[in-house]
């Protein structure tokens, strides 16, 4: 298996699209590992320091995901090396999607990812560039629909899909806040993966201790659903700092933290400074670890510390 994975990792991608912004220092890549089934899919992320190798690695991961869960298409990813807090972000995204729109109409489907919001950025900005929906390329390349079928299917996505507001209080921390499926779905998947692990290998999520890395849409939602299942979130680490409660935060406390976060950042009065929590959190007794921040932030030593403290399962959301 390791030999097969190494062969897969080393194989060059079919398409690498490189873009340098004419108005800022931003640089972006679309990496399409393969056009298996006529199309490829993968979200758009933005962070300062991102490079092509990060995008390539994520594209290969996307292809594995599609192989397991379908549809039978190739893996892809878009990444932009730019500070998402820069006020010029919107203009960068507008120019980016304008140049990749031919791919998005033909054989590539995208969505939100790290620091790029599906509802408020991807969908409206791609629409400005003449793309009916960010998944239009997958429809055209993979499903090859008739024009009538395409209009019908994309119409359904534009009216519902990930932009649908969650109305069931069991799946939303606050129905009145009008959280959408896009806001919650990845974190839900992280929590469900943990649940399925224990279903298959024995035991229960209830009472298990969990550490969450990152408290944006994915990490906060993962914490919400894991806590709802009965897991005890004992630690949260975010770029701004973190929190530790070795007895486990209550579901009500996790919900309150979710509702109090600012954008993708954890907010709390008693926030532990990052330098301190980054030393302490990996030593906590925990069975579940959910990395939901940027890629490649975890070190081998940190994983080893968690394994020595009883780690049983890692469910990746970042």
C-alpha positions as a printed NumPy array, in Angstrom:
array([[  0.   ,   0.   ,   0.   ],
       [  2.814,   2.424,   0.87 ],
       [  4.499,   1.695,  -2.462],
       [  1.247,   2.371,  -4.323],
       [  0.71 ,   5.63 ,  -2.436],
       [  4.282,   6.722,  -3.195],
       [  3.735,   5.984,  -6.89 ],
       [  0.49 ,   7.977,  -6.795],
       [  2.142,  10.913,  -5.003],
       [  5.065,  11.016,  -7.443],
       [  2.941,  10.943, -10.608],
       [  2.808,  14.376, -12.249],
       [ -0.617,  16.075, -12.449],
       [ -2.33 ,  16.404, -15.827],
       [ -2.833,  20.175, -15.644],
       [ -1.119,  22.971, -13.699],
       [ -2.504,  26.466, -14.321],
       [ -0.351,  29.293, -12.914],
       [ -1.498,  32.912, -12.568],
       [  0.297,  36.056, -11.422],
       [ -1.937,  38.996, -10.585],
       [ -1.201,  42.168, -12.543],
       [ -2.309,  44.47 ,  -9.715],
       [ -0.957,  42.827,  -6.544],
       [  1.69 ,  40.317,  -5.485],
       [ -0.914,  37.505,  -5.496],
       [ -0.069,  34.269,  -7.287],
       [ -2.46 ,  31.385,  -7.855],
       [ -2.564,  27.83 ,  -9.115],
       [ -5.2  ,  25.401, -10.304],
       [ -3.818,  21.874, -10.09 ],
       [ -5.872,  19.149, -11.77 ],
       [ -4.423,  15.774, -10.865],
       [ -6.475,  14.031, -13.545],
       [ -9.573,  14.453, -15.684],
       [-10.836,  11.   , -14.806],
       [-14.453,  10.779, -15.886],
       [-14.062,  13.964, -17.918],
       [-13.884,  16.408, -15.009],
       [-12.212,  17.289, -11.711],
       [-13.281,  19.031,  -8.522],
       [-11.725,  20.84 ,  -5.575],
       [-12.191,  24.068,  -3.63 ],
       [-10.354,  27.396,  -3.641],
       [ -8.182,  28.424,  -0.702],
       [ -6.156,  31.528,   0.081],
       [ -3.339,  32.057,   2.531],
       [ -0.061,  33.912,   2.665],
       [  2.817,  31.508,   2.025],
       [  0.84 ,  28.947,   0.02 ],
       [  2.755,  27.336,  -2.857],
       [  2.059,  25.016,  -5.776],
       [  3.143,  21.911,  -3.857],
       [  0.438,  22.511,  -1.246],
       [ -2.183,  22.802,  -3.98 ],
       [ -0.869,  19.65 ,  -5.694],
       [ -1.022,  17.649,  -2.467],
       [ -4.605,  18.77 ,  -1.864],
       [ -5.601,  17.927,  -5.449],
       [ -4.323,  14.377,  -4.989],
       [ -6.224,  14.122,  -1.7  ],
       [ -9.395,  15.265,  -3.473],
       [ -8.994,  12.494,  -6.035],
       [ -8.821,   9.908,  -3.253],
       [-11.983,  11.404,  -1.727],
       [-13.861,  11.177,  -5.022],
       [-12.644,   7.604,  -5.51 ],
       [-14.166,   6.643,  -2.158],
       [-17.355,   8.722,  -2.182],
       [-17.986,   9.624,  -5.837],
       [-18.61 ,  10.992,  -8.327],
       [-15.952,   9.143, -10.334],
       [-14.002,  12.253, -11.327],
       [-10.466,  13.517, -10.857],
       [ -9.132,  15.568,  -7.981],
       [ -8.234,  19.239,  -8.253],
       [ -7.577,  22.271,  -6.07 ],
       [ -7.15 ,  26.021,  -6.423],
       [ -4.842,  28.013,  -4.199],
       [ -3.864,  31.681,  -4.026],
       [ -0.766,  32.923,  -2.225],
       [ -2.149,  36.124,  -0.701],
       [ -3.035,  37.463,   2.74 ],
       [ -6.815,  36.926,   3.135],
       [ -6.974,  39.871,   5.564],
       [ -5.676,  42.266,   2.9  ],
       [ -8.448,  44.699,   1.848],
       [ -7.575,  43.948,  -1.802],
       [ -8.778,  40.347,  -1.4  ],
       [-12.066,  40.851,  -3.268],
       [-10.303,  42.291,  -6.306],
       [ -7.812,  39.417,  -6.303],
       [-10.65 ,  36.882,  -6.277],
       [-12.516,  38.735,  -9.033],
       [ -9.464,  38.676, -11.31 ],
       [ -8.672,  35.081, -10.374],
       [-12.107,  33.73 , -11.208],
       [-12.199,  35.767, -14.42 ],
       [ -9.096,  33.968, -15.73 ],
       [-10.113,  30.474, -14.574],
       [-13.741,  30.787, -15.706],
       [-13.11 ,  28.83 , -18.952],
       [-12.022,  25.857, -16.814],
       [-15.047,  26.282, -14.546],
       [-17.393,  26.174, -17.516],
       [-15.711,  23.172, -19.15 ],
       [-14.334,  20.514, -16.787],
       [-13.462,  21.922, -13.331],
       [-15.757,  22.452, -10.357],
       [-14.765,  24.482,  -7.299],
       [-16.14 ,  25.781,  -4.003],
       [-15.043,  27.465,  -0.797],
       [-12.036,  26.385,   1.223],
       [ -9.613,  27.942,   3.697],
       [-10.278,  31.722,   3.913],
       [-12.552,  31.704,   0.844],
       [-16.292,  31.689,   1.539],
       [-18.549,  29.664,  -0.756],
       [-21.697,  31.73 ,  -0.275],
       [-20.342,  35.265,  -0.117],
       [-17.349,  34.966,  -2.444],
       [-17.178,  31.912,  -4.722],
       [-20.779,  31.811,  -5.963],
       [-21.345,  35.548,  -6.614],
       [-17.871,  36.216,  -8.047],
       [-17.896,  33.248, -10.432],
       [-21.369,  34.324, -11.53 ],
       [-19.947,  37.743, -12.462],
       [-17.551,  35.902, -14.796],
       [-20.372,  34.102, -16.593],
       [-20.247,  30.823, -14.673],
       [-23.762,  29.589, -13.882],
       [-22.596,  27.695, -10.805],
       [-19.131,  26.755,  -9.428],
       [-19.888,  23.104, -10.3  ],
       [-20.866,  23.857, -13.914],
       [-17.628,  22.339, -15.222],
       [-18.334,  19.009, -13.511],
       [-21.813,  18.927, -15.045],
       [-20.445,  19.607, -18.502],
       [-17.327,  17.456, -18.342],
       [-18.579,  14.451, -16.385],
       [-22.351,  14.249, -16.741],
       [-22.473,  15.713, -20.273],
       [-26.105,  16.812, -19.834],
       [-28.457,  18.103, -22.466],
       [-28.997,  21.849, -22.276],
       [-32.42 ,  21.324, -20.679],
       [-31.025,  18.914, -18.078],
       [-28.169,  21.288, -17.297],
       [-30.57 ,  24.201, -16.77 ],
       [-32.722,  22.039, -14.496],
       [-29.861,  20.669, -12.383],
       [-27.988,  23.93 , -11.989],
       [-31.271,  25.66 , -11.231],
       [-31.762,  23.242,  -8.342],
       [-28.277,  24.018,  -7.015],
       [-28.825,  27.762,  -7.285],
       [-32.057,  27.486,  -5.291],
       [-30.813,  25.003,  -2.708],
       [-27.689,  22.915,  -2.418],
       [-25.051,  24.254,  -0.056],
       [-26.649,  27.713,   0.088],
       [-29.771,  26.304,   1.757],
       [-30.355,  27.682,   5.255],
       [-30.507,  24.977,   7.935],
       [-33.935,  25.049,   9.576],
       [-33.602,  22.003,  11.841],
       [-32.281,  23.061,  15.3  ],
       [-30.587,  19.667,  15.689],
       [-28.129,  20.64 ,  12.959],
       [-27.648,  24.356,  13.649],
       [-26.19 ,  26.183,  16.664],
       [-28.776,  28.924,  16.063],
       [-31.586,  28.709,  13.521],
       [-32.113,  32.475,  13.812],
       [-28.53 ,  33.094,  12.614],
       [-29.459,  31.372,   9.322],
       [-26.394,  29.146,   9.044],
       [-26.239,  27.359,   5.706],
       [-25.279,  23.833,   4.727],
       [-21.983,  25.261,   3.416],
       [-21.219,  26.681,   6.876],
       [-21.681,  23.354,   8.653],
       [-21.242,  20.446,   6.245],
       [-17.475,  19.872,   6.455],
       [-17.412,  19.948,  10.251],
       [-20.409,  17.607,  10.249],
       [-18.391,  15.214,   8.088],
       [-15.441,  15.386,  10.49 ],
       [-17.688,  14.447,  13.42 ],
       [-19.551,  11.743,  11.481],
       [-16.227,  10.16 ,  10.476],
       [-15.351,   9.816,  14.167],
       [-18.778,   8.332,  14.88 ],
       [-18.347,   5.796,  12.069],
       [-14.865,   4.879,  13.307],
       [-16.276,   3.805,  16.659],
       [-19.242,   2.081,  14.985],
       [-16.829,  -0.052,  12.953],
       [-14.038,  -0.632,  15.461],
       [-16.044,  -0.651,  18.677],
       [-16.867,   1.828,  21.386],
       [-18.759,   5.094,  21.32 ],
       [-18.075,   8.778,  20.782],
       [-19.865,   9.519,  24.046],
       [-17.416,  10.377,  26.79 ],
       [-14.391,  10.464,  24.485],
       [-12.12 ,  13.482,  24.834],
       [-11.388,  15.632,  21.785],
       [ -8.877,  18.284,  20.774],
       [ -9.812,  20.671,  17.95 ],
       [ -7.227,  22.563,  15.903],
       [ -8.693,  25.59 ,  14.127],
       [-12.017,  27.244,  14.952],
       [-13.3  ,  28.504,  11.631],
       [-16.327,  26.999,   9.904],
       [-14.854,  23.488,   9.937],
       [-13.354,  23.348,  13.425],
       [-16.259,  25.109,  15.133],
       [-18.82 ,  22.877,  13.403],
       [-16.783,  19.741,  14.204],
       [-16.649,  20.778,  17.865],
       [-20.402,  21.493,  17.845],
       [-21.386,  18.111,  16.38 ],
       [-18.844,  16.087,  18.402],
       [-20.062,  17.741,  21.594],
       [-23.659,  17.094,  20.54 ],
       [-22.75 ,  13.392,  20.178],
       [-21.468,  13.361,  23.754],
       [-17.746,  13.831,  23.197],
       [-15.872,  16.042,  25.65 ],
       [-13.95 ,  18.795,  23.885],
       [-10.991,  19.318,  26.225],
       [ -8.905,  21.661,  24.1  ],
       [ -9.2  ,  24.129,  21.226],
       [ -6.194,  25.746,  19.538],
       [ -6.531,  28.537,  17.008],
       [ -4.25 ,  31.13 ,  15.423],
       [ -5.263,  33.665,  18.093],
       [ -4.762,  31.343,  21.069],
       [ -6.825,  28.633,  22.667],
       [ -8.769,  27.108,  25.534],
       [ -8.289,  24.064,  27.751],
       [-10.809,  22.348,  30.021],
       [ -9.621,  18.891,  31.022],
       [-13.113,  18.007,  32.266],
       [-14.54 ,  18.903,  28.87 ],
       [-16.58 ,  21.901,  27.768],
       [-20.332,  21.41 ,  27.942],
       [-22.409,  21.378,  24.76 ],
       [-23.838,  24.751,  25.79 ],
       [-20.319,  26.182,  26.201],
       [-19.237,  24.9  ,  22.778],
       [-22.377,  26.369,  21.205],
       [-21.664,  29.71 ,  22.878],
       [-18.079,  29.67 ,  21.554],
       [-19.38 ,  28.875,  18.063],
       [-21.755,  31.834,  18.139],
       [-19.091,  34.165,  19.581],
       [-16.362,  33.476,  17.01 ],
       [-15.366,  36.352,  14.758],
       [-15.183,  35.088,  11.191],
       [-12.781,  32.165,  11.405],
       [-11.271,  33.169,  14.75 ],
       [-11.938,  31.846,  18.256],
       [-13.09 ,  34.549,  20.683],
       [-13.114,  34.141,  24.479],
       [-12.292,  36.297,  27.501],
       [ -9.855,  33.774,  28.985],
       [ -7.995,  32.915,  25.781],
       [ -4.631,  31.258,  26.432],
       [ -1.851,  32.854,  24.32 ],
       [ -0.878,  30.8  ,  21.277],
       [  2.726,  30.273,  22.384],
       [  1.528,  28.764,  25.681],
       [ -1.284,  26.574,  24.393],
       [  0.877,  25.301,  21.536],
       [  3.121,  23.78 ,  24.187],
       [  0.389,  22.437,  26.47 ],
       [ -2.487,  21.189,  24.325],
       [ -0.632,  18.242,  22.772],
       [ -0.037,  16.74 ,  26.215],
       [ -3.755,  16.553,  27.087],
       [ -5.359,  13.159,  27.62 ],
       [ -7.427,  12.792,  24.448],
       [ -8.864,  10.08 ,  22.228],
       [ -9.977,  12.243,  19.276],
       [ -7.994,  14.811,  17.321],
       [ -9.628,  16.981,  14.648],
       [ -7.108,  19.08 ,  12.677],
       [ -9.278,  21.737,  11.009],
       [ -6.795,  24.529,  10.311],
       [ -4.334,  25.11 ,   7.469],
       [ -2.358,  22.225,   5.973],
       [  0.886,  20.832,   7.392],
       [  0.794,  22.589,  10.772],
       [  1.086,  19.42 ,  12.862],
       [  4.546,  18.139,  13.735],
       [  5.555,  14.532,  14.291],
       [  6.428,  15.349,  17.905],
       [  2.937,  16.735,  18.544],
       [  1.324,  13.596,  17.115],
       [  3.652,  11.41 ,  19.188],
       [  2.676,  13.325,  22.336],
       [ -1.018,  12.754,  21.621],
       [ -0.463,   9.056,  20.894],
       [  1.317,   8.745,  24.234],
       [ -1.705,  10.436,  25.846],
       [ -4.198,   7.892,  24.472],
       [ -5.056,   9.161,  20.98 ],
       [ -7.33 ,   6.73 ,  19.104],
       [ -8.532,   8.507,  15.962],
       [ -7.655,  11.517,  13.797],
       [-10.44 ,  13.01 ,  11.673],
       [ -9.052,  15.604,   9.277],
       [-10.979,  18.701,   8.313],
       [ -8.093,  20.88 ,   7.149]])
